[in-house]
Amino acid sequence: MKLIQEPDFGTPAVASEKTVTLTVDGFEVTVPEGTSIMRAAAEAGIAIPKLCATDLVKSFGSCRLCLVEIDGRRGTPSSCTTPAADGLVVHTQTDRLKKLRRGVMELYISDHPLDCLTCAANGDCELQDMAGAVGLRDVRYGYDGENHVKAKASDGTDNFRWMAKDETNPYFTYDPSKCIVCSRCVRACEEVQGTFALTIEGRGFESRVSPGAHESFLGSECVSCGACVQACPTGTLQEKSIIEIGQPEHSLVTTCAYCGVGCSFKAEMRGDELVRMLAYKDGKANHGHSCVKGRFAYGYANHGDRILNPMIREKTSDPWREVSWEEALSHVASEFRRLQYQHGRESIGVITSSRCTNEETFLVQKLARAVFGNNNTDTCARVCHSPTGYGLGQTFGTSAGTQDFDSVEQSDVILVIGANPTDGHPVFGSRLKKRIRQGAKLIVIDPRRIDLVRTPHVEAAHHLPLRPGTNVAVLTSLAHVIVTETLYDEAFIRERCDWDEFQDWAEFVSREENSPETVGALSGVDPEEIRGAARLYATGGNGAIYYGLGVTEHSQGSTTVMAIANLAMATGNLGRPGVGVNPLRGQNNVQGSCDMGSFPHEFPGYRHVSIDEVRESFEKIWGVSLNDEPGLRINNMLDAAVEGSFKGIYIQGEDILQSDPDTHHVAAGLAAMECVVVHDLFLNETANYAHVFLPGSTFLEKDGTFTNAERRINRVRKVMTPRAGYADWEVTQEIANAMGANWTYTHPSQIMAEIALTTPSFTGVTYELLDEKGSIQWPCNDKAPEGTPIMHVDGFVRGKGKFIRTEYVATDERTGPRFPLLLTTGRILSQYNVGAQTRRTANSVWHEEDRLEINPIDAEVRGVKDGDWVRIASRAGETSLRALITDRVVPGVVYTTFHHPSTQANVVTTDYSDWATSCPEYKVTAVQISPSNGQSDWQLEYEDQARRARRIASSVDAAE
Amino acid sequence: MSAAKLVYKANQIATFFQSQSPDEAAAGVAAHINKFWEPRMRRQLADILRHDDNGLKPLVIEAAGDIHFPQTTS
């Protein structure tokens, strides 16, 4: 292993079919037209000295180090800003250039500290490298003159040009004395991240990098994505981990374990200590970009709360007792067998994790089907994207986003509904904003004014701030406009869809009840905005729809997904780059966990358990007979537990007590079980009700694959040994074997081989191919040996695309005199889902607690001021949190995040759920709010119960 | 699952298929329940169907003939 050094070509690649040929230092190079001379030279293997150029951002031409001479042209142009052209004869090293470069370097170094040996960037400093490259041997100017380097002038007075180090950001420092004002950070913030938090203040020698208007990094708009730090050629912007540890010596490419974007990172190591995560330029999802979570928030892996020994207890009121792996596993096996003997084969089940690898998920569902002998397997996707599976399965024939992320670069109209990409999927959000800055139009359908609606250099053409729960009405109304104004793509529909079904659907959407005027009245959206948005989507060129949990987590979640698919089919926006239907998946491996057969009704590859040949194909390999009846979903497992017919569960990497709706019901279900096995990194909330705790492994501690929202299978690589001894797949295998199975996997690649053997869309997937290609988008089989970036190109998976009527049915969760407001929920950039990981990192400086967003009008009526404690009550329960007064939400709507267990947001949410998939209706809860003097009794009681439930016998003895 | 909840879910499914083509509505409800409901839930639905005034929508009752009701406890 060595440190992966990615080449920096100096300027971004250019996509042009026309090529030009030039000569650089006698070597002939052919490059796409528009490529810079610097990049052409780099492709020929000649590194022209440079400081302000990097291929992550456009060329700038400020450092004057990359000068070249060109035969027949005057002067010494900068190679980063001069395009290559046919027949150019370029010289990168002449006496004149050598002298000029040395002069430039000498000036740079004359205003730079000479503390190279003790500088954190030592060994990874382009300024140092360039001083060496140009042969700088002397600096004649001395340091007595004006400079930014020394705090005091030589006469002892303060040097007003000097600025102290800014250490406010928890993950990196800004040391202005080391800055060479190359603007790479400023440009990365603009071009790559799109936040525009950084600028250059002052002019000439006074020029300084400044977050916001001379603010601190933490106090500015900076979102801590790390792009500026990655772009900085010196130690000016430096990861604190490098300052503390030193430079890494080897690295491996792996995949982020946070959201569904699935960014590739280099895990840079010194020994088995992780030094930093650096966005990988060759990562196909992120192309070298990152967000505050993936780039920096990995500290939870070494947090003191990690549980490293298996533990058991007889009753959940007992303290935990640490035991050996052997004892824990045989206890689990004997309990599960006992329960099945006493209460029937169907009395136990599993929950697979969307955070674990495909291979781990595959084994957990296999445990249920092949070892338990039932189909009681479900996954956290139940509570997020199960309607995507159903809706897209019905309309297109498979549960998958249709595009790759690169597709957005060719979109002309982008419709975002029920998603907040700049918070929830930040790296994709940045790519989306970049496309909008290039001129694409944006439509946002969201109850809340999310950042995308109006943010620097991005403004939505239409924002439809609909009432929570009216998605189907509004989307069907868009269809109404498209059909009644004949904006649909008849040729596409006739060729690719069932024309009779289309006509039936067209008749339905054309009805008066779906007109913008009628729908406007019930959804609170201006009918003209509905018409404008429909016209723009249908006629504005390539139209792409991106959606998230604001679509799925409703009583009509599946219907909304169908409505989205109908719109894309009606306008011909499928089957080519720039268009499509794109579910933004919440967790790193939601797509994968669904693909791997986590749902109780289907085997890997979305094939129903009742299909004989599918079952037989697994039976042949697994050597057992398989159950042909669907198993229980999570919520039904809990129902069955309360009734007494479901007694034991193995939960890998999901915290259902915090993440599932109606906390009281979840707690009652768990409390009714006799053997709850939680396999996780931490004693999560669910573990308060567990009898066995098995310590899990982080994504840094195991091999495997994650599949992101674009169906891209990315490798996860083990960079350190599992702290608790076993990777999660090994633990599942041990449980299976303790129950009598004879599994003999020694590496996850063997599990992937079994997946490929049994699952038609994965036939061609191997670890060798993943290593070779970097990643693969399924389907990958004989028909598509290198994977499938865009689906439904020549026809839908199901044959003809199916139009389905989408009648709006108001949710039964309604406002009334007692509960006049609608609560909806979402995520924030710095925290992730239930917060188990991010709360255990410094990310909490951005979000210490969940707040309730209330419109000023609603707040004033109730006498609530910003920062006040408010009680929020629904039909299901009540909790308290602090108010945040903002007009991001319209009157009548309140909003909160759900990252902190003490908030207990799901005490308030109801058990209404999607009609088709039982995905809970998180996004609509009728509530009332009133001033409060602190946490509710339930919150205090809960915290007390949680504290008691987390006692560990040995450590309690030692501590008390 | 409580009977009330089961009735509610079945009616939700019926509401969706009610809006589809009338020829396929009942078959749609039955197919959906057969495909996604665990035998315990279908058995409980059978019990509910035996009572008059069970709160189920007519379409669910119409679909009952095509719903596969398991006979014995596994």
Interface residues (C-beta under 8 A of the other chain):
Chain A: G344 R345 E346 N376 D504 S555 T559 P600 H601 H608 S610 E629 P630 G631 L632 R633 N636 D639 A640 E643 S645 I804 R805 T806 E807 V809 D911 S913 W915 A916 T917 S918
Chain B: M1 S2 K5 K9 Q12 I13 T15 F16 S19 Q20 S21 H32 N34 K35 F36 W37 E38 P39 R40 M41 P70 T73 S74
